[in-house]
Amino acid sequence: MAIGTPADRVICFRCRHYTTPRTNIDTVALSQRFRSEYGPATMDMKEVAELLEAVDKDLEDYESEILLLQSRIMYIKAQQTQLKKHAAVLRSLRSPIRRFPNEILSRIFDFACDKNLLQEFPWSKDFKFVPSTPIVEPFRHLPAMSISSVCTRWRSVALSSPAIWSRISLELSPENSRLPNVQLVLSAFLYTVELHLHRSGQQPLTIELDISGALDAGNNVIPYQLLAFDLVCNYSWRSFTMGGYQPILRFPMPGFNRIRNCHSLENLRFVISGEPDDELELFTQADGLHSITLYMIGNLPTPFWTEIASLTVECMYGEIANVFNYASSPKELVLGEREDQDSDLSPCVPPLLCTSVSTLKLKLCLHWDDPLADIAFSSFTFPSLSCLAIVGSDELPYEGAWPKATLAAFLRRSSCNLTEFEVKSVSVSDIDLIAALKLMPSLMNLYIDDTHGGDDPMSPITSRFIRSLHGLHWTELRPSGSTLVPKLRELKLTFDGSQFDDSLFIEMVNSRWLPDTQYASGIGLSCLRVVTLRFNNREVDPAVYRPLDYLDKAGMMVVVLSGVDD
């Protein structure tokens, strides 16, 4: 067998020592033999056979080495994969979320779990009304269960946070109650309801109830019993919302006999159609009630409660002063008009004085002949008013007349010190808005959102409006040189158009940055502290707004966003 040179040596994969192949590959010598050796006298067949045998054995050895190397490579790659996973786990131990105290994590969960939607399942196929909420991914609607399924720590924190389990929205199908084996059919759904109730502990529940059906009694199925609702009636409530078109008293719910003593109830909302006179009598013992929302108010009797702090009415008829029949001295009053209702609202003459109202919000709709804003401003006198909001909906913006005269008369008559003013989805000219702001010298927070979907919307956020907010320059709308809203500390603008004077806005914000309190007091201005500018239909050029970055670093909170930043 030929002996290999040192250069031919290789390392044996099995024993890790050098080994020499049996075959010496000498192509020059072999070529010479091809040319010179022939015939029986010169050809040594035995030697050739031995060389071929050595080659075959070397090939077998190499093949074995290759197989062993491949096996070793696969093993090394597997080990590498495991090490990468191990490194990822180790890096996760350094994640900032792991350093959060459980108390902060619990607060985060509390904000994330605003509602757990428990929709009756299976939904009756014979019932022609579909569920109110289409569900594709159930766990997205069950935040408490989703959070508790992430890891051991999150589960422990979630189970020790009863508040996140206590917010339950029930969407029920009354048709299922007629099934003879309803308890068996709904066993999984009822177990989920019981699980949330059990984990809520002694925490008072926040309940939203929606029973599918129509307003027409002839098209409804009156259930014998709503099992899921009977379960929640065994617990105390903090908030109750009745939605849909079904009045509660249409259903034989024995559970309501157990919640009449509902002293923990704080918020009550009826967003069903019609006057809820009889339904409200179910909650006469809710002596802790401080917030109530009603779909409609007409000529209602004396209120059951005297401590209502917040009153919301979506629709009204009769005299507008009737809103105080259920809340004689509310601090917050929200009045709305709906696009699917006709107006039969009359003003109050003379204007009604209410010294308790500090917040007034008007939700306007174009469909009413007598605008709610004009009726409200001409009917009330609120000397304690500090927050005023005039808003339309994003879907149906208010494009009616701006209540210029009635608003001015209301502010002069009330002599209130407004500190916050909001205008959203309402068509108003910049001149009219500036005229209104002149009547609000104590204003500190100003929020303007011109988002609306009209064909030719009127936006108050113009160059003239921005120039009028300048802290130092005189304008044609300020001939006396007096500064508009001199106490302004927070400004939020949402701009729905495409043409905007960026440089003028930056100049105006700079003029309002007065960190030297002595100088600011000398010129009669307050330092602007918070600025939020949002564009719905245009991009933000960071280079253009770089001057505001310096103000942000100096102490002013500056946020500039575009619609794509969501």
N, C-alpha and C positions, 0 to 999 in steps of 0.2 A: 504494500500500500504506500502511496506517495506521502511524503512528509511535507507539511505546509510550512511556509516561512512565518516569522513572528508577525508580519503584517496581516497574515491570513487568520490569526487567532481571533476567536469570538468568545463572548461570555455566555456560559450556559445559564439559561433562565432558571433552571431547577436548583442547581447547586451554587450559582453565582460565582463559579471559578472559570478561568480561561480554559478553553478546549480548542484542539486543532482538528479541522476537518480531515477526513480520510483522503480526499481528492485534491491534488495539486493541479489547478487549472493553468496549464502552460500552453497557450495557443500557438506559440512559435514552434515548439518542439513537435506538437501534434501536427502542424501543417507540414513540417519536414517529413514526418513519417507517412503522411498521406501521399507525398510526392515520390518517396523512395522505396517504401516497403510494399512489396507485392510478390506473389508466388509462394509456394509451400516452403521454400528454404528460408524466407525472411519473415514470414508472418507467424507470430507467436499467439495463437488463439487463446491459450490459457491466460496469458497476461492481459489480453483485452477483456476477457471474461471477468478477471479479478478487478480491473479498473471499472467496468460497468457495474459490478456488484457494489464496489465502494461508492460509486455515484448514487446508486439507488438507495443505499443506506444513509448517505448524507442528505439526500432529498427527503427521506422519511424523517430524519432528525430535524431538518429545517421545518418540515410541515408540522411536526410536533411542537417545535418552538413557536411557530406562528400561532397555532391554536392556543398554546399557553399564554402567549403575549396578548392575543385577543381577549382571552378570559381575564387576564390581568387588567387590561385597559377598561373592560366593562366594569370590573370591580372598582377600579380607581374612579371612573366616572360616577358610579353609584355613590361612592364615598364622597366625591366632590359635591354631588347634589345634596346629600345629607348635611354636609358641612355648610352649604349655602342656606339651607333651611334653618339649621341651627344658628347661623349668624343672624338670619332675619329675626328669629325669636329673641336672640340676645339684644339686637338693636331695638326691638319693640319694648324691651324692659327699660330702655332709656327714653321712651316716648313721653312727651309732656303730660298726656292724659293720665298716665300712671302715677304722676306726682300730684294730681288733683286730690284734695281731701274729699272724702265721701260726701261731706256737706255741700260742697260746690257741685259735685257730680249730681247730687240729688236735685239741686236747684235747676240744673240744665235739663234733667229729665222732666222736671215739673213744667218748664216752658215748652218742651217738645211734645208733651202728651196733653194737648188741649181738649181732645175728644176721642173716645173709643167708640167707633161705629159698630153696633151689634145689630145686624140685619137678620130678620127671621129667616131661617133656612131649615128645610127647603121651602121656597116660596110656592104657594099653591098655584098649580098650573091652570086651574079652573077659574082663578080670579083674574078679571080682565084688566085690573090696574097693576102697573109695574111698580117696582120699588122706586123710591124717590131718588136714591143714589145708585148709579151704575157702578158695580164693583168688578174690576178685572183682577187686581192683586189684593186679596183680602188683608194681608199683613200690613199693607200701607195704611189701612184704616184702623189698625189695632196697634197703636204705637207702644202701649204699655207692654203687651205681650212680645212685640218685636224686640224692645230693649232688653227685656228680661231673658231673652234667648241668645244674647250675644256671647256672654262669658259668665264665669262663676261670680266675679266681682259685681258686674252689672246686674246680675240676677239678684244678688244679695241686696244691693242698693235699691233696686226696683221694688223688691218685696218689703223693704223697710220704708217705702214711700207710699203710704195709702192714698195720698191725694191724686196720684197719676192713674189710679184704678177707679176713682170715684166719679170721673167725668164720663158719662155714658149717654150715647145717643141710640134710642131704640126706634127702628123702623119695622113696623109690624103689619102682617097681612091678616085682616079679620076673618077671611075665609077659612084659614087653618083651624080656627076654633070649633068649626062644625065637624071636624074629623072625629070618628069614634075613638081612635087611638092616638089622639093629639099628643099626649104625654110621651108616647114612644116615638112618634114621628119627629118631634122637636127635641128629642133628648140631647143631642149634641149641642144644639143652639142654647137650650136652657142650662146646660152644664157650663157653657162659656159665660152666660150671664151670671150664674151663681159664683163662678170663679172670680170674676171682677168684683162682685159684691163682697165675697169673703175677704179678698185682699184689700178692699177699701177700709176694712176694720171699722172703727167708730167714726170715720170721716164722713160728714154730711155729704150727700150725693148732689152732683150737678146732672140733672136729667133733662134730656130732650126727647120728646115723644112725637112720633109721626106715624099716623095710622092711614094707610092708603085707602083711597076711596074718592067719591065725588061729593060735591055740595048738595046735589039732589038726593034726597032721602030714598027715592025709589030705585036708585042705582047702587045702593049700598047693601052690604051684608052686615047685619047686626050680630056681633059675636056673642057667644054665651059667656066666654071668659078669655081674657088675655093673660096667659100664664106668665109671660115675661114681665108684664107690668105689675102683676100681683106680687112678684118677687121683690121688685124695687120698693113697693109700698110698705114693706117690712122694715125699711131703713129710714133714717131721718134725711131730710133734703135741705140743701143750701140754695139750690136754684132749680126752677122748673120752667121748661119751655114747651108749649103745645103748638105744633106746627101743622101744616096741611089744611084740609078743608073739613075735618071732622070735629065737631064740638064734643067735649068730654062726656057730657051728660047723655049723649045718645047711646052710650055703651053701659051695660050693667056691670060696673066695676066695684065689687065689694071692697077692694083695697082702699078706696077713697075714704071709707069709714075709719081706717086706721091712720090716715095722715091728716085728719082734721086738727089734731093737736100738733101742729107743725111749727113749733116755736123757733126752730133753727132756720126756717126759710127766710132768705134775704132778698132773692131776685125772682120775680115772677114775670114771664113773658107769654103772651097769647098772640100768636101771629096767624091765627085762623080767621076766616072771614066772619063778619058779623059782630054784634055787640056781645061781650062775654059776661053779661050781668049775672046770670045764674051760675056760671062756672066760678066766678070770683067769690061767690058765697061759700064755696068749698074751703076757702082759705081765710075765713074771717078770724081764725085764731092765730094767724101768722103775725104776732105782735112785733116780731123783729124785722118785718119787711121794710126795705128801704129803697128798692128799685122795682119799677113796674113798667112793662111795655105792652101796649094794647094796639090791636089792629084798627079799632074804630071806637069812637066816643060820640054819643049823641047827647040826649038829655038824661043824664045819669043821676042817681040819688046821692044822698050824703055819703061821704067816704067811710069805709070801715077802718082805715088806718090814718094815723095823724103824723107819722114819722117818715113818710115817703120823701127820700132825698132826690131821687131821679125819676122823672116821668117821661115816657116816650109814647107818642100817639102817631100811628102811621096814617090814619085817615079820620076825618071828622065831618060832621054835619051839625046843623043847628048853630047856636051862638058859640063863638070860639072860647068864651069864658068858661064853658062847661068843662074844659080840660082840668080845671081846679076842683071838680067835684070829687075826684079820687085822690087828689093830693093838694091839700090846701096851702102848703108852704114848701114846695120843692126847691131844691138848690139848682138842679139841672132840669131844663125843659127842652125836649126834642119834639118838634112838630113836623109832620110830613104830609105830603099829598101824593096819591097814587095815580098812575096813568090809566088804571082800569076803573076809576070811580068818578062819578059826576060830582061837581061841587054844589053844595047847598049850605054854605058857611056864611054866617053873618058876623059883622064886627061888633065889638062891645062899645056902647056909647053910654056914658063917657068912658074914657080909657080906664081900665082896671089897674089899681096900684097893688103890686106885690113886692114886698121888700126882701123876700128870701131868695129870689132867682138870681144866681150869679153866672149861670151858663145858659145860653140860648142858642139852639141849633135849628135852622130851618132847612128842610129837604124839599126842594122845589120841583114842580112838574109843569110842563107847558100846557097840559090838557085842560087845566081849570080856567074858567072864564074870569073869576075873581082871584088874582094871585094870592097865595097864602102869605107871602112876605108883606104885601100892602095891608092885608087884613090884620096880621099879627102886629106890625109896627104901629098901626093906628088904634089898636085895641088895648095895648099894655103900656104900663110905666114901670120900669125896673131900675130903681136907683142903685141897687147893689150889683148890677151886671158888670162882670169883668171879662167874660169870654163870649164872643159872638161869631157864629159860623153861618154862612149862606152857601149851600151846596146843591148841586144837581147830581144826578147819577151818571156814571161813566157810559151806560148804555143809552140813556135818554137825557142828554144835557139840557139844561134850562136855557132856552133862547128867547124867553119873553122879556118884557120891559124890566129894566133895573129899577128897584124901588127907591129912586133918588129922593123924592120929596118926603115920603113917609119915613124913610130911614133917618133923614136929617131931623124931621120933627120929633121922632122917637128919641134920638140921642139928646136933643136939646131939652125935651120934656123930662127925660129920666135923669139928666145931669150925672151920669154914671162915669166911672173911671175905667174905661176899657183897657185891659192889658194884653188881650189876645184877639186877633181878628183873622178869620179864614174865609177865603172865597175859592170855591172849587166847582169846575164844570158849569159855570154860569157866564152867560154872554154879557159883558159889561165893557164899556169904553174906558180908555185910560183916563180921560178927563173926569168921568163920573167916579171912578175909583179914587182918584186924587182928591176930588171934592169931599168924598166920604172920609178919607184919611185926615183931612184938615180938621174934622170934628172929633178926632181921637188923639189928642196931644199926649195922653198918658200911655199910649200903645207901646208895648215892649216886644211882643211876638207877632210877626206878620207872615201868613202863609197864603200864597197865591198859586193856584193850579188851574191853568187854562185848558186842561184836557177836555175836549168835546168832539163829537163826531158830526157836527153840522156841515152843510155844504159851503157856507160862507161864515165861518165862526168869527166872532169879535173877541180879540184877545187884549186884555189890559196891559200885558207885558210888552210894552213898546219902548223905543229909545227915549221918548218923552217921559214915560213913567220912571224909567231907571234914572234919568237925569234929575227928576224931581226928588229922588231919594238922596241925591248927593249932599254931603254934609256941609259943603262950603259954598258951592256955586249958587247964584241966583238963576232962576229960570222964568220963562214967560208965565208959568202958573204960580210963581212965588214972587210977585213984584216987590213985596215988602222985604224980602230977604229972609223971612222966618223959615227955619228948617222944618221940613215935613217929618212927622213922627220923631221928635228929637230924642226920645227915650228908647229907641229901637235897639234891642240886644240880640234878637234872633230873627233871621230872614230865611224863608224857604220859598223857592220859586220852582215851579214845574212848567216848562215851556214846550208846547206842542207843535210849534211851527218850525220853520227851517232858517229864517233870516233873523239873526240875533247879533247885536252890537257887543262883541266880547270885550273890546278895549274899554268901552264906556262902562260896562259892568265892573270890570276890574278897577277902574278909576273910582267908581262910586264906593266900592268896598274899601279901598284904601283910604278914602276920605272919612270913613266911619271908624277906622281903627285908631282909637284914642286911648292908649294904655295909661297915659298920664292923667290921673283923675283930677288933679288941680286944674290943668289946662282944659280938660273936657268940661268941668263944671264952669269954668270962666266963659266958655263960648256957648254954654247951654246945651250940650250934647252928651249922650251916653256912648260908651264904647261898644261897638258891635262885636259880639262874642261868638256867634254861631251863624254860618252861612252855608246853605245847601242849595245847589243849582242842579236841576235835572232836565236833560233834553230827551224828549220822547222820539224825535225824528231826525236827529243829527248827531254826528260823531263829535267827540271831544278831542281837541288837539292839545296834548299835554304841554307842548312848547308855548302855546298861547297863554295858558293859565299858570305858567311857572311862577309869575310874580306872586300869585296867591299862595304858593308853597312856602314862601318866606313868611307870610303872615301866619300860616298854620304852625310853622316852627316857633314863631314868636309868641303864640298863645291863643290865636283865634282858631276855632274849629272850622275848617273849610272842606266841603265835600262837593265835588263836581262829577256828575254821572251822566252817561248816555243810556238810551234804551237798551243797547246791546250788553250793558254791564250786568244785567240780571243773570 
